[in-house]
Amino acid sequence: MAAGAEAGGFRVPPEEGDGPPGEKEAATPEAADLRSVLVTSVLNLEPLDLDLFRGRHYWVPVSRRLFGGQIVGQALVAAAKAVGEELQVHSLHCYFVRAGDPSVPVLYQVERTRTGHSFSVRSVKAIQHGKPILICQASFQEVQASPVQHQFHMPDVPLPEELQTREELIQQYLDLLSLASSFSKGPKPHREVQAGAQQDPGPRSPH
């Protein structure tokens, strides 16, 4: 990316050894891979000592403060470097205590709070000018299958392409309504009259 270019409201400062604009992207095909960019640049940390790292800024907001998302990400990377590869992050708690200064790098100091058999805790301080700007605590868990099942087995149902269309369902519903309506009316009542029989006219008034 060109030195001093702006993207998404953030100013990307120039990197050391940057060439002409677009030269680095064309030279590395992985530049379009977001994960590769995150690991190799945005979240990359420089080890200074045991559990001590230094991070660079790649996004500087227009407010001239540090981008908090990158600071949290780098703090998590620093914590992960202090545990084994078989552990994965389980929970993360972060507190921003001071505003960051984009003119100086950030130091990440990791404290190995606890190392257990299944869980480990690492505390990280992001430091500038000798004072913490971020306090982070991350818990890591050993990968293991859980014996607890929180859901039922998926029932056997037809595939989506085997279901009736909306028009077919509407027509089926209309056919059922028509059939039910014909049964509810029932046959018309009728009277049987024998041939040659006369109907009783009822009582007559005397003359």
DRENDO-1510 file (C-alpha; in Angstrom, 1 decimal, always signed):
<recs>
REC; n; res; u; v; w
REC; 1; MET; +0.0; +0.0; +0.0 .
REC; 2; ALA; +1.3; +3.5; -0.8 .
REC; 3; ALA; +2.9; +5.5; +2.0 .
REC; 4; GLY; +0.4; +7.7; +3.7 .
REC; 5; ALA; -2.6; +6.2; +1.9 .
REC; 6; GLU; -6.0; +6.4; +3.5 .
REC; 7; ALA; -8.3; +3.4; +3.7 .
REC; 8; GLY; -11.6; +3.2; +5.5 .
REC; 9; GLY; -11.1; +6.4; +7.4 .
REC; 10; PHE; -7.7; +5.3; +8.7 .
REC; 11; ARG; -4.3; +6.5; +7.6 .
REC; 12; VAL; -1.7; +3.8; +6.9 .
REC; 13; PRO; +1.8; +5.1; +7.8 .
REC; 14; PRO; +4.7; +4.2; +5.5 .
REC; 15; GLU; +6.6; +1.0; +6.1 .
REC; 16; GLU; +10.4; +0.6; +6.0 .
REC; 17; GLY; +11.6; -0.4; +2.6 .
REC; 18; ASP; +8.3; +0.5; +0.8 .
REC; 19; GLY; +8.7; +0.8; -2.9 .
REC; 20; PRO; +6.5; +2.5; -5.5 .
REC; 21; PRO; +2.7; +2.1; -4.9 .
REC; 22; GLY; +1.5; -1.3; -5.9 .
REC; 23; GLU; +4.9; -2.9; -6.2 .
REC; 24; LYS; +4.6; -5.0; -3.0 .
REC; 25; GLU; +1.1; -6.3; -3.8 .
REC; 26; ALA; +2.2; -7.3; -7.3 .
REC; 27; ALA; +5.4; -9.1; -5.9 .
REC; 28; THR; +3.6; -11.3; -3.4 .
REC; 29; PRO; +0.5; -13.2; -4.4 .
REC; 30; GLU; -0.4; -13.7; -0.7 .
REC; 31; ALA; -1.1; -9.9; -0.4 .
REC; 32; ALA; -4.7; -10.6; -1.3 .
REC; 33; ASP; -5.0; -13.2; +1.4 .
REC; 34; LEU; -6.5; -11.5; +4.5 .
REC; 35; ARG; -5.1; -14.1; +6.9 .
REC; 36; SER; -1.6; -13.8; +5.5 .
REC; 37; VAL; -1.8; -10.0; +5.8 .
REC; 38; LEU; -2.9; -10.2; +9.4 .
REC; 39; VAL; -0.3; -12.7; +10.5 .
REC; 40; THR; +2.7; -11.2; +8.6 .
REC; 41; SER; +2.0; -7.5; +9.2 .
REC; 42; VAL; -0.9; -6.2; +11.3 .
REC; 43; LEU; -0.5; -8.8; +14.1 .
REC; 44; ASN; +3.2; -9.4; +13.7 .
REC; 45; LEU; +5.2; -8.7; +16.8 .
REC; 46; GLU; +9.0; -8.2; +17.3 .
REC; 47; PRO; +10.4; -10.3; +20.2 .
REC; 48; LEU; +12.7; -8.3; +22.4 .
REC; 49; ASP; +13.1; -10.6; +25.4 .
REC; 50; LEU; +11.3; -13.4; +27.2 .
REC; 51; ASP; +7.6; -12.5; +27.2 .
REC; 52; LEU; +8.3; -9.0; +25.9 .
REC; 53; PHE; +7.3; -7.9; +22.4 .
REC; 54; ARG; +7.1; -4.7; +20.3 .
REC; 55; GLY; +4.3; -3.9; +17.9 .
REC; 56; ARG; +4.0; -1.4; +15.1 .
REC; 57; HIS; +0.9; +0.6; +14.0 .
REC; 58; TYR; -0.7; +0.0; +10.7 .
REC; 59; TRP; -3.9; +2.0; +11.1 .
REC; 60; VAL; -3.9; +5.5; +12.6 .
REC; 61; PRO; -7.5; +6.9; +12.9 .
REC; 62; VAL; -8.2; +10.4; +11.9 .
REC; 63; SER; -8.5; +11.2; +15.6 .
REC; 64; ARG; -4.7; +10.7; +15.8 .
REC; 65; ARG; -5.1; +7.9; +18.4 .
REC; 66; LEU; -4.2; +4.2; +18.1 .
REC; 67; PHE; -6.7; +1.8; +16.6 .
REC; 68; GLY; -8.0; -0.3; +19.5 .
REC; 69; GLY; -8.8; -3.4; +17.5 .
REC; 70; GLN; -5.2; -3.8; +16.4 .
REC; 71; ILE; -3.9; -3.3; +20.0 .
REC; 72; VAL; -6.2; -6.0; +21.3 .
REC; 73; GLY; -5.2; -8.3; +18.5 .
REC; 74; GLN; -1.5; -7.8; +19.1 .
REC; 75; ALA; -2.0; -8.3; +22.9 .
REC; 76; LEU; -3.7; -11.6; +22.2 .
REC; 77; VAL; -0.9; -12.7; +19.9 .
REC; 78; ALA; +1.6; -11.8; +22.6 .
REC; 79; ALA; -0.4; -13.9; +25.1 .
REC; 80; ALA; -0.5; -16.9; +22.7 .
REC; 81; LYS; +3.2; -16.8; +22.2 .
REC; 82; ALA; +3.6; -17.6; +26.0 .
REC; 83; VAL; +1.6; -20.9; +25.8 .
REC; 84; GLY; +1.9; -24.1; +23.9 .
REC; 85; GLU; +0.5; -24.6; +20.4 .
REC; 86; GLU; -1.9; -27.3; +21.7 .
REC; 87; LEU; -3.8; -24.6; +23.6 .
REC; 88; GLN; -6.5; -22.4; +22.1 .
REC; 89; VAL; -7.9; -19.1; +23.5 .
REC; 90; HIS; -11.0; -19.7; +25.6 .
REC; 91; SER; -11.9; -16.2; +26.8 .
REC; 92; LEU; -10.5; -12.7; +26.6 .
REC; 93; HIS; -11.0; -9.6; +28.8 .
REC; 94; CYS; -9.5; -6.2; +27.8 .
REC; 95; TYR; -9.6; -2.8; +29.4 .
REC; 96; PHE; -8.4; +0.4; +27.7 .
REC; 97; VAL; -7.0; +2.6; +30.4 .
REC; 98; ARG; -5.2; +5.3; +28.4 .
REC; 99; ALA; -5.2; +6.7; +24.9 .
REC; 100; GLY; -2.5; +5.5; +22.6 .
REC; 101; ASP; +0.2; +7.5; +21.0 .
REC; 102; PRO; +0.7; +6.7; +17.3 .
REC; 103; SER; +4.2; +8.3; +17.3 .
REC; 104; VAL; +5.8; +5.6; +19.3 .
REC; 105; PRO; +5.6; +1.7; +19.2 .
REC; 106; VAL; +3.7; -0.3; +21.8 .
REC; 107; LEU; +5.5; -2.8; +24.1 .
REC; 108; TYR; +3.6; -5.9; +25.2 .
REC; 109; GLN; +4.7; -7.4; +28.5 .
REC; 110; VAL; +3.3; -10.9; +29.2 .
REC; 111; GLU; +2.8; -12.3; +32.7 .
REC; 112; ARG; +2.3; -16.0; +33.0 .
REC; 113; THR; -0.4; -15.8; +35.6 .
REC; 114; ARG; -1.2; -19.5; +35.8 .
REC; 115; THR; -0.2; -22.7; +33.9 .
REC; 116; GLY; -2.5; -25.6; +34.5 .
REC; 117; HIS; -3.1; -29.0; +32.9 .
REC; 118; SER; -6.1; -27.9; +30.9 .
REC; 119; PHE; -6.4; -24.2; +31.4 .
REC; 120; SER; -3.7; -21.5; +31.4 .
REC; 121; VAL; -4.0; -17.7; +32.0 .
REC; 122; ARG; -1.8; -15.0; +30.6 .
REC; 123; SER; -2.0; -11.3; +31.5 .
REC; 124; VAL; -0.7; -8.7; +29.0 .
REC; 125; LYS; +0.1; -5.0; +29.4 .
REC; 126; ALA; +0.4; -2.8; +26.4 .
REC; 127; ILE; +2.8; -0.1; +27.5 .
REC; 128; GLN; +3.7; +3.3; +26.1 .
REC; 129; HIS; +5.8; +6.0; +27.8 .
REC; 130; GLY; +6.3; +3.6; +30.7 .
REC; 131; LYS; +2.5; +3.4; +31.4 .
REC; 132; PRO; -0.1; +0.8; +30.4 .
REC; 133; ILE; -2.6; +1.8; +27.8 .
REC; 134; LEU; -4.3; -1.6; +27.7 .
REC; 135; ILE; -4.7; -4.4; +30.2 .
REC; 136; CYS; -5.6; -7.8; +28.8 .
REC; 137; GLN; -6.2; -11.2; +30.4 .
REC; 138; ALA; -6.6; -14.3; +28.2 .
REC; 139; SER; -7.5; -17.8; +29.2 .
REC; 140; PHE; -6.3; -20.7; +27.1 .
REC; 141; GLN; -7.8; -24.2; +27.1 .
REC; 142; GLU; -6.4; -27.5; +25.9 .
REC; 143; VAL; -8.4; -28.8; +22.9 .
REC; 144; GLN; -10.6; -31.8; +24.0 .
REC; 145; ALA; -13.9; -33.3; +23.0 .
REC; 146; SER; -16.8; -32.4; +25.3 .
REC; 147; PRO; -18.9; -35.3; +26.6 .
REC; 148; VAL; -21.9; -33.0; +27.0 .
REC; 149; GLN; -24.4; -32.9; +24.1 .
REC; 150; HIS; -26.7; -29.8; +24.0 .
REC; 151; GLN; -28.9; -30.7; +21.1 .
REC; 152; PHE; -31.0; -33.6; +19.8 .
REC; 153; HIS; -30.2; -35.7; +16.7 .
REC; 154; MET; -31.3; -34.2; +13.5 .
REC; 155; PRO; -34.5; -36.0; +12.4 .
REC; 156; ASP; -34.8; -37.5; +9.0 .
REC; 157; VAL; -36.5; -35.0; +6.7 .
REC; 158; PRO; -36.8; -34.7; +2.9 .
REC; 159; LEU; -34.3; -32.6; +1.0 .
REC; 160; PRO; -35.3; -29.0; +0.1 .
REC; 161; GLU; -35.6; -29.8; -3.6 .
REC; 162; GLU; -38.0; -32.7; -2.7 .
REC; 163; LEU; -40.5; -30.4; -1.0 .
REC; 164; GLN; -43.7; -29.0; -2.6 .
REC; 165; THR; -43.5; -25.5; -4.1 .
REC; 166; ARG; -45.5; -22.6; -2.7 .
REC; 167; GLU; -48.0; -22.9; -5.6 .
REC; 168; GLU; -48.5; -26.6; -5.0 .
REC; 169; LEU; -49.1; -26.0; -1.3 .
REC; 170; ILE; -51.7; -23.3; -2.1 .
REC; 171; GLN; -53.5; -25.5; -4.6 .
REC; 172; GLN; -53.5; -28.4; -2.2 .
REC; 173; TYR; -55.0; -26.2; +0.5 .
REC; 174; LEU; -57.7; -24.9; -1.9 .
REC; 175; ASP; -58.6; -28.4; -2.9 .
REC; 176; LEU; -59.1; -29.4; +0.7 .
REC; 177; LEU; -61.3; -26.4; +1.4 .
REC; 178; SER; -63.5; -27.2; -1.6 .
REC; 179; LEU; -63.8; -30.9; -0.6 .
REC; 180; ALA; -64.7; -29.9; +3.0 .
REC; 181; SER; -67.3; -27.3; +1.8 .
REC; 182; SER; -69.1; -29.9; -0.3 .
REC; 183; PHE; -69.4; -32.4; +2.6 .
REC; 184; SER; -70.6; -29.7; +5.0 .
REC; 185; LYS; -73.6; -28.8; +2.9 .
REC; 186; GLY; -74.8; -32.4; +2.6 .
REC; 187; PRO; -77.7; -33.8; +0.3 .
REC; 188; LYS; -80.8; -31.7; -0.2 .
REC; 189; PRO; -84.0; -33.0; +1.7 .
REC; 190; HIS; -86.8; -34.6; -0.4 .
REC; 191; ARG; -90.2; -36.1; +0.2 .
REC; 192; GLU; -91.5; -39.4; -1.3 .
REC; 193; VAL; -95.1; -39.4; -2.7 .
REC; 194; GLN; -96.8; -42.6; -3.7 .
REC; 195; ALA; -98.5; -42.8; -7.1 .
REC; 196; GLY; -102.3; -42.2; -7.0 .
REC; 197; ALA; -102.3; -41.2; -3.3 .
REC; 198; GLN; -103.9; -37.9; -2.4 .
REC; 199; GLN; -102.5; -35.7; +0.2 .
REC; 200; ASP; -104.6; -34.9; +3.2 .
REC; 201; PRO; -105.7; -31.3; +2.7 .
REC; 202; GLY; -106.4; -31.0; +6.5 .
REC; 203; PRO; -109.6; -30.2; +8.3 .
REC; 204; ARG; -112.3; -28.3; +6.5 .
REC; 205; SER; -114.5; -25.6; +7.9 .
REC; 206; PRO; -118.3; -26.5; +8.3 .
REC; 207; HIS; -120.8; -25.0; +5.9 .
</recs>
